[in-house]
């Protein structure tokens, strides 16, 4: 299934290895507040250190306007990484140019160097060959372990592969194996669950899944747009007016395969302490809005998930940031975790819900990449994967 070379297929002993990681993590007051993505890269980093490689890490962080945006510096991620591994971790104040070259040159086998934010250079996003070549000159081998950025054709994700032997890290391999398998040859019944606010972000994913999956269950804000397309009044609920025609097309295309909620929790304000009631799915009373799916929907979705072979879930069932409207999302997390199926959870919000509910260890695979996992589910080829050497 996985047809690219990995770090197992290349000799890295005593070599300088440039690893594109996804350290695009949330920071507050100069500290990492969620290190999920850093933890996910540790198997690759530790393997390379065990092979006595000198490990050079590069990543982007946020959307800086220029190198002066030091709130987006990678320095806090280097400090956090040092707390997770015993090898010495150094930091370079640039990712290319004299500072990076000097730091890479003096790096010894068994040590780690974290380069400054690749997006401090505009050439990163334009996949500039000059920048890619400068990155490549820092090392002997290139490893892409940044699945979360694999859908971007940038200098550090694809361009650098033109100049060095280019292989996948363990995280990249794991992501592609799970998501690729789900799309290409899932164990059946294959049930997809799509939530979140917008249909427009996931039109092509839903379309592809309607062809591949046995059922596609819809929840979250996007369900409102489907209900409005069916002619129901949604009052103050979030509805994508410009996507109504698309929703109608997907309903026609999906038929009985596309499953909508059967009840809804509505609120009289967008607030945790709002007045709320549970109603059958349909018209929403004036002044009210849908903020979660109800218990009957969880029961109906549970029946669909019972006996499933593969479950892919992307997007919450409601505004789970408000505890009063989190029952649908957390209830679904339990159903998915207890299903006995191969379970793949993608997207930041669904992953956060699974982690918060303490069920992460019962999920087969939690994807680290939102956009990248959606593009895989659309059936697209990811540029960061395509650039790697074939096995």
C-alpha positions in Angstrom: 0.0 0.0 0.0 2.8 2.4 0.9 5.0 2.8 -2.1 7.6 5.3 -1.0 11.0 4.8 0.7 11.2 5.4 4.4 14.0 6.1 6.8 14.4 2.3 7.1 15.5 2.1 3.5 18.4 4.6 3.6 21.7 4.7 5.5 21.7 7.6 7.9 24.5 6.6 10.2 26.8 9.6 10.9 25.0 11.6 8.3 23.2 15.0 8.6 19.5 14.4 8.1 17.1 17.3 7.4 13.7 16.4 8.7 10.6 18.4 7.8 8.4 18.1 10.9 5.0 19.6 11.7 5.8 21.7 14.8 2.9 24.1 13.9 1.7 24.0 17.5 -0.3 26.4 19.7 1.8 28.7 21.9 0.9 31.0 24.8 3.4 33.3 26.5 6.3 31.6 24.7 5.3 28.1 25.8 3.9 25.2 23.9 0.3 24.6 25.1 -0.4 21.4 23.1 2.5 19.2 22.0 0.5 16.5 20.2 2.3 17.2 16.9 5.8 17.3 18.6 5.0 13.9 20.3 4.0 12.5 17.0 7.4 13.2 15.5 9.4 11.6 18.3 9.6 8.0 16.9 11.3 9.4 13.8 13.6 11.7 15.7 14.6 9.0 18.2 15.2 6.4 15.5 17.6 8.8 13.7 19.4 9.6 16.9 19.8 5.8 17.6 21.4 5.5 14.2 23.9 8.2 15.3 22.6 10.8 12.7 22.9 14.6 13.3 19.2 15.6 13.1 18.2 19.0 11.6 14.5 19.8 12.1 12.6 22.4 10.0 9.0 23.5 10.2 6.6 26.4 9.8 4.6 27.9 12.6 1.5 30.1 12.1 1.3 32.7 9.3 4.0 35.3 10.0 4.1 38.4 7.8 7.9 38.6 8.1 11.0 37.4 10.1 10.2 40.3 12.5 7.1 38.4 13.7 9.0 36.7 16.6 5.8 35.5 18.2 6.1 32.8 15.5 9.6 31.8 16.4 10.4 28.1 16.6 12.5 28.7 19.7 9.8 27.6 22.1 9.4 24.3 20.2 13.1 23.6 20.5 12.9 24.2 24.3 9.9 22.0 24.6 11.6 19.2 22.5 14.6 19.4 24.9 12.2 18.5 27.7 11.1 15.3 25.8 14.4 13.8 24.7 17.8 13.3 26.3 19.9 14.3 23.3 21.2 17.9 23.2 18.8 20.3 21.2 20.2 23.4 19.7 18.4 26.3 17.9 19.4 28.2 14.8 18.2 31.8 14.3 17.5 31.2 10.6 16.6 28.2 8.4 18.9 29.2 5.5 21.9 31.4 5.2 25.1 31.8 7.3 23.5 31.2 10.7 21.8 28.0 9.6 24.9 26.8 7.7 27.2 27.4 10.7 24.8 25.6 13.1 24.4 22.6 10.8 28.2 22.4 10.2 29.0 22.2 13.9 26.2 19.8 14.7 27.5 16.4 15.9 26.0 12.9 15.4 23.5 12.3 18.2 22.5 16.0 18.5 19.4 17.9 17.3 19.2 21.3 15.6 15.8 23.1 15.3 15.9 25.7 12.5 13.9 29.0 12.6 10.4 29.2 11.0 10.6 28.4 7.3 7.8 30.9 6.6 10.0 33.8 7.8 11.1 33.6 4.1 8.4 34.3 1.5 10.3 31.9 -0.8 9.0 29.0 1.3 5.4 29.3 0.1 6.4 30.0 -3.5 8.5 26.8 -3.5 11.5 28.8 -4.6 14.3 26.5 -6.0 16.9 28.7 -4.5 15.6 28.3 -0.9 15.0 24.6 -1.4 18.7 24.2 -2.6 19.9 26.2 0.5 17.9 23.9 2.8 19.3 20.8 1.0 22.9 22.0 1.4 22.5 21.7 5.2 22.2 17.9 5.0 22.9 14.6 3.3 19.4 13.1 3.4 15.9 14.6 3.5 13.0 13.1 5.5 9.5 14.3 5.3 7.5 13.5 8.5 5.2 16.5 8.3 1.9 14.9 7.1 0.0 18.0 8.3 1.8 20.0 5.6 2.0 17.3 2.9 -0.8 19.0 0.9 1.4 22.1 0.4 4.0 22.3 -2.4 6.5 24.5 -0.5 10.3 24.7 -0.6 10.6 22.6 2.7 7.9 20.1 1.8 8.6 19.3 -1.9 11.3 21.5 -3.4 14.2 20.2 -1.2 13.4 16.6 -2.4 14.9 17.7 -5.8 18.4 17.9 -4.3 18.7 15.1 -1.8 17.7 11.4 -1.3 14.1 12.0 0.0 12.2 9.5 2.2 9.3 9.3 4.5 9.4 9.4 8.3 7.4 7.0 10.5 4.5 9.4 11.1 4.1 10.2 7.4 4.1 6.4 6.7 1.5 5.7 9.4 -0.8 8.5 8.2 -0.7 7.4 4.5 -1.2 3.7 5.4 -4.3 4.3 7.5 -5.9 7.0 5.4 -4.9 5.5 2.1 -6.3 2.1 3.2 -9.6 3.7 4.2 -10.0 5.2 0.8 -8.6 2.4 -1.4 -9.6 -0.8 0.3 -11.5 -0.4 3.6 -12.8 -3.2 5.7 -16.6 -3.1 5.3 -19.1 -1.8 6.2 -17.2 1.5 5.8 -18.9 4.3 7.7 -17.8 8.0 7.3 -18.9 10.6 9.7 -18.7 14.3 8.7 -19.2 17.2 11.1 -18.0 20.7 11.6 -19.5 24.0 10.6 -19.2 24.1 6.8 -20.1 22.0 3.8 -18.0 24.1 1.5 -14.8 22.9 3.1 -15.8 19.3 2.6 -17.9 19.2 -0.7 -15.3 17.0 -2.6 -14.7 14.8 0.5 -18.4 14.1 0.9 -18.8 13.5 -2.9 -15.9 11.0 -2.9 -17.1 9.3 0.3 -20.6 8.9 -1.1 -18.9 6.8 -3.8 -16.6 4.8 -1.5 -18.4 4.5 1.9 -21.5 2.4 2.8 -23.0 5.2 4.8 -22.1 8.9 5.3 -23.4 10.3 8.6 -23.7 14.1 8.8 -23.7 16.2 12.0 -22.5 19.6 13.2 -23.3 22.9 11.6 -23.2 21.5 8.1 -26.3 19.4 8.8 -28.3 22.7 9.1 -27.4 23.6 5.5 -28.7 20.1 4.4 -31.9 20.6 6.3 -32.5 24.1 4.8 -31.9 22.5 1.3 -34.7 20.1 2.2 -37.0 23.1 2.8 -36.9 23.4 6.6 -36.8 26.8 8.4 -33.5 26.9 10.4 -34.2 30.3 12.1 -30.9 31.6 13.6 -28.9 28.4 13.0 -25.6 28.6 11.1 -26.5 28.0 7.4 -24.3 28.3 4.4 -26.7 30.0 2.0 -24.2 29.8 -0.9 -23.9 26.0 -0.5 -27.7 25.2 -0.5 -27.6 24.1 -4.2 -24.6 21.8 -3.5 -26.3 20.4 -0.4 -29.4 19.6 -2.6 -27.1 17.9 -5.2 -25.4 15.8 -2.5 -28.8 14.8 -1.0 -29.9 13.6 -4.4 -26.6 11.8 -5.1 -26.5 10.2 -1.7 -30.0 9.0 -1.3 -30.3 6.6 1.6 -26.5 6.5 2.0 -26.5 10.0 3.4 -27.8 10.0 6.9 -28.9 13.3 8.7 -29.6 13.8 12.4 -33.1 12.8 13.6 -33.2 15.3 16.5 -31.5 18.5 17.5 -30.6 20.5 20.6 -31.6 24.1 20.0 -30.6 27.2 22.1 -32.1 30.7 22.4 -28.6 32.2 22.2 -25.0 31.3 21.2 -24.0 30.8 24.8 -23.2 27.9 27.2 -25.9 29.2 29.6 -28.6 29.7 26.9 -32.0 28.3 27.3 -32.2 25.0 25.4 -34.6 22.3 24.3 -34.4 19.1 22.3 -36.7 18.8 19.2 -37.2 16.4 16.4 -35.1 17.4 13.3 -37.0 19.9 11.2 -38.1 23.4 11.6 -36.3 25.5 14.2 -38.5 28.0 16.2 -37.9 31.7 15.5 -35.1 33.1 17.6 -33.5 29.7 18.2 -30.5 27.9 16.7 -29.2 24.4 16.5 -26.1 23.8 18.6 -25.9 20.0 19.0 -27.4 16.7 17.9 -29.8 15.1 20.4 -29.9 11.6 22.1 -32.0 10.0 19.4 -29.4 10.9 16.8 -26.7 9.3 18.9 -28.8 6.2 19.1 -29.4 6.2 15.3 -25.8 6.8 14.6 -24.8 4.1 17.1 -27.0 1.6 15.2 -25.2 2.5 11.9 -21.7 2.1 13.6 -22.6 -1.3 15.1 -20.7 -3.9 13.2 -18.8 -1.4 11.1 -15.4 -2.6 9.7 -13.9 0.9 9.1 -15.0 4.3 10.6 -13.6 7.6 9.5 -14.7 10.7 11.5 -13.9 14.3 10.7 -15.6 17.2 12.5 -17.6 17.7 15.7 -21.4 17.2 16.1 -22.0 20.6 17.7 -20.5 23.5 19.6 -18.6 21.2 21.9 -16.5 24.1 23.3 -19.6 24.8 25.3 -20.1 22.0 27.9 -23.9 22.4 27.6 -23.7 21.5 23.9 -20.9 18.9 24.0 -22.9 15.7 24.6 -23.3 14.9 20.9 -19.6 15.1 20.1 -18.4 13.3 23.2 -21.2 10.7 22.9 -20.1 10.0 19.3 -16.5 9.7 20.5 -17.6 6.9 22.8 -19.6 5.1 20.1 -16.6 5.3 17.7 -14.1 4.1 20.4 -16.4 1.2 21.4 -17.2 0.1 17.9 -14.5 -2.5 17.4 -13.9 -1.2 13.9 -10.7 0.2 12.5 -11.2 3.9 13.5 -9.6 6.9 12.0 -10.2 10.4 13.5 -9.0 13.4 11.5 -9.2 17.1 11.9 -8.2 19.2 14.9 -11.6 19.5 16.6 -12.5 15.8 16.4 -9.0 14.9 17.6 -9.4 17.4 20.5 -12.7 15.9 21.4 -11.3 12.3 21.5 -8.3 13.5 23.6 -10.5 15.4 26.0 -12.9 12.5 26.4 -9.9 10.3 27.4 -10.6 7.8 24.6 -7.5 8.4 22.4 -5.9 5.0 23.2 -9.1 3.3 21.9 -8.8 4.9 18.5 -6.8 3.1 15.8 -5.4 6.3 14.3 -5.7 10.0 15.2 -4.5 12.0 12.2 -2.3 15.0 12.8 -3.3 16.7 9.6 -6.6 18.5 9.0 -6.3 19.7 5.4 -4.0 16.9 4.4 -6.3 14.2 5.8 -9.3 15.8 4.0 -7.4 15.8 0.7 -6.5 12.2 1.1 -10.2 11.4 1.7 -11.0 13.3 -1.5 -8.6 10.9 -3.2 -6.0 13.6 -4.1 -2.3 13.0 -4.3 -0.4 15.0 -1.8 2.6 17.0 -3.2 4.8 16.3 -0.1 4.3 12.6 -0.6 4.6 12.6 -4.4 8.0 14.3 -4.1 9.5 11.3 -2.1 11.6 8.5 -3.7 9.6 5.5 -4.8 10.3 2.2 -3.0 
